[in-house]
């Protein structure tokens, strides 16, 4: 049985600016999350998220995927680096790499991702432009558990924003990111309170199976 009093160790994987990372750092600092970021790992040396980690006195690791002959070799080294921090949760916050099945299986039910679309719509890249091109009336973001298939794990929470006529994709992305920075810390909070779990490829909150689109407030 999980120890609900345990302060959870969280490792965050990034590739870029780290705006969601900053939201998680702030939430931990304000003790909104019963956890702490034990390390931030990036596959890009110039990712600003590494500077955010440094500013918050969080251990930071740069692991260059180009230095490895295969995805599997990189992921094995990534696993070695991460395991030294004994993580209870792995958080993907703009980590722009597809993880191998072997890596994902090591953290089944303990790895979260945030994707800028209303899954299962628009898996993969360029989601904001694709939502506009598809004529979608609404767009948004989804927090989900990570499984072996890309952007396919059970959804925990979604947030929606309207898509306006003549919408600019950058402006749409900005509005979605505002939602992301509120959603991700909340879901991590649930996980660290042992309220959130994945069983049989389904997400459960407080023991209740969530809908396909995740949690919906009354």
C-alpha positions in Angstrom: 0.0 0.0 0.0 1.3 3.5 -0.9 2.6 5.7 1.9 0.3 8.8 1.7 2.7 10.7 4.0 5.7 10.2 1.8 7.0 13.3 0.0 7.3 12.2 -3.6 10.5 12.4 -5.7 9.7 13.9 -9.2 12.0 13.8 -12.2 11.1 16.2 -15.0 12.2 15.6 -18.6 12.4 18.7 -20.9 13.7 19.8 -24.3 12.9 23.5 -24.4 11.8 26.6 -22.6 10.3 24.8 -19.6 7.2 26.9 -18.9 5.4 23.9 -17.5 8.5 23.0 -15.5 8.4 26.5 -13.9 4.7 26.0 -13.0 5.6 22.8 -11.3 8.6 24.3 -9.5 6.4 27.1 -8.2 3.7 24.7 -7.1 6.2 22.6 -5.1 7.7 25.7 -3.6 4.3 26.9 -2.5 3.7 23.4 -1.0 0.7 22.8 -3.2 2.3 19.5 -4.2 3.4 16.9 -1.7 6.6 16.3 -3.7 9.8 17.8 -4.8 11.7 17.9 -8.1 14.7 15.8 -7.5 16.2 16.4 -11.0 15.6 18.0 -14.4 16.9 16.2 -17.4 17.2 17.6 -21.0 18.4 16.2 -24.3 19.2 19.7 -25.4 22.1 21.6 -23.9 20.5 25.0 -24.7 17.1 24.2 -23.2 16.1 27.2 -21.0 14.5 24.8 -18.6 17.9 23.8 -17.4 18.5 27.4 -16.4 15.1 27.3 -14.6 16.4 24.2 -12.7 19.6 26.0 -11.8 17.8 29.1 -10.6 15.7 26.8 -8.3 18.8 24.8 -7.1 17.5 21.6 -8.6 20.0 19.1 -10.0 20.1 19.3 -13.8 21.4 16.8 -16.3 22.1 17.3 -20.0 22.1 13.9 -21.8 22.7 14.4 -25.6 20.8 11.9 -27.6 23.1 12.5 -30.6 25.9 10.8 -28.6 24.2 7.5 -28.7 24.0 5.0 -31.6 20.3 4.1 -30.9 17.2 5.1 -29.1 17.5 2.1 -26.9 21.1 3.0 -25.8 20.1 6.5 -25.1 17.1 5.4 -23.1 19.2 2.9 -21.1 21.5 5.7 -20.1 18.5 8.0 -19.3 17.1 5.2 -17.1 20.4 5.0 -15.3 20.6 8.7 -14.7 17.0 8.9 -13.5 17.1 5.9 -11.3 19.8 7.5 -9.1 17.1 9.9 -7.9 14.7 7.1 -6.9 11.7 8.8 -8.6 8.1 8.2 -7.7 7.0 10.1 -10.7 8.4 11.0 -14.1 7.0 14.1 -15.7 7.4 14.8 -19.4 7.2 18.6 -19.9 8.0 19.3 -23.5 10.4 16.3 -23.9 10.6 16.0 -27.6 11.7 12.4 -27.9 9.7 9.2 -28.4 10.6 6.9 -25.6 11.3 3.2 -26.2 8.9 0.5 -25.0 11.6 -0.8 -22.6 11.9 2.6 -20.9 8.2 3.2 -20.7 7.6 -0.2 -19.1 10.0 0.7 -16.3 7.7 3.5 -15.2 4.3 2.1 -16.0 1.6 4.1 -14.2 4.3 6.5 -12.9 4.9 8.7 -15.9 2.8 11.7 -17.1 2.8 13.7 -20.2 1.0 16.9 -21.3 -0.1 17.1 -24.9 -1.3 20.3 -26.7 -4.6 18.9 -28.1 -7.8 17.3 -27.0 -6.7 13.7 -27.3 -7.4 11.5 -29.1 -7.5 14.4 -31.7 -4.2 15.6 -33.2 -1.6 13.3 -31.8 2.0 14.2 -32.6 3.3 17.6 -33.6 2.0 20.9 -34.9 -1.3 20.5 -33.1 -2.4 24.1 -33.1 -2.1 24.6 -36.9 -3.8 21.2 -37.4 -6.7 22.2 -35.2 -7.2 25.4 -37.2 -6.8 23.5 -40.5 -9.4 21.0 -39.4 -11.9 23.7 -38.6 -12.1 22.7 -35.0 -14.3 25.0 -32.8 -12.4 24.1 -29.7 -8.8 23.1 -28.9 -6.9 22.6 -25.7 -4.5 20.3 -23.8 -4.6 16.8 -22.2 -2.7 15.4 -19.3 -2.3 11.6 -19.7 -0.4 8.6 -18.4 2.3 7.5 -20.7 2.1 4.2 -22.5 4.2 2.6 -25.3 2.0 4.1 -28.0 2.6 7.8 -28.7 0.1 10.2 -27.0 -2.2 7.2 -26.4 -2.2 6.6 -22.6 -5.4 7.2 -20.6 -6.4 10.8 -20.3 -6.6 12.3 -16.8 -7.6 15.9 -17.4 -8.4 18.1 -20.4 -8.8 21.8 -20.7 -10.5 23.5 -23.6 -10.2 26.9 -25.3 -12.3 28.2 -28.3 -10.8 28.4 -31.7 -11.7 31.8 -33.3 -12.2 32.7 -36.9 -8.9 33.7 -38.6 -7.1 32.2 -35.6 -3.3 32.7 -35.4 -1.6 29.4 -34.4 0.9 31.2 -32.1 -1.9 33.0 -30.3 -3.8 29.8 -30.0 -0.7 28.1 -28.6 -0.3 30.8 -26.0 -3.9 30.4 -24.8 -3.5 26.7 -24.5 -0.2 27.1 -22.6 -2.0 29.2 -20.0 -4.3 26.3 -19.4 -1.4 23.8 -19.3 0.4 25.7 -16.5 -2.8 25.3 -14.4 -3.6 21.7 -15.3 -0.2 20.0 -14.9 0.5 21.0 -11.3 -3.0 19.9 -10.3 -2.7 16.5 -11.8 0.8 16.1 -10.2 -0.8 17.1 -6.9 -3.3 14.3 -7.3 -0.6 11.8 -8.0 1.5 12.8 -5.1 -1.5 12.5 -2.8 -2.0 8.9 -4.0 -5.3 9.8 -5.4 -4.4 9.0 -9.0 -3.5 5.6 -10.5 -3.5 3.7 -13.8 -4.9 0.2 -13.9 -5.6 -1.9 -17.0 -4.8 1.1 -19.2 -7.4 3.2 -17.5 -7.0 6.2 -15.3 -8.6 6.2 -11.8 -9.1 9.2 -9.5 -10.1 8.5 -5.9 -10.8 4.9 -7.0 -13.2 6.0 -9.7 -12.5 5.2 -13.3 -12.3 8.4 -15.4 -14.1 9.0 -18.6 -12.2 8.7 -21.9 -11.7 12.5 -21.9 -10.5 12.4 -18.3 -11.9 14.1 -15.2 -14.8 16.4 -15.6 -15.9 18.6 -12.7 -19.6 18.6 -11.9 
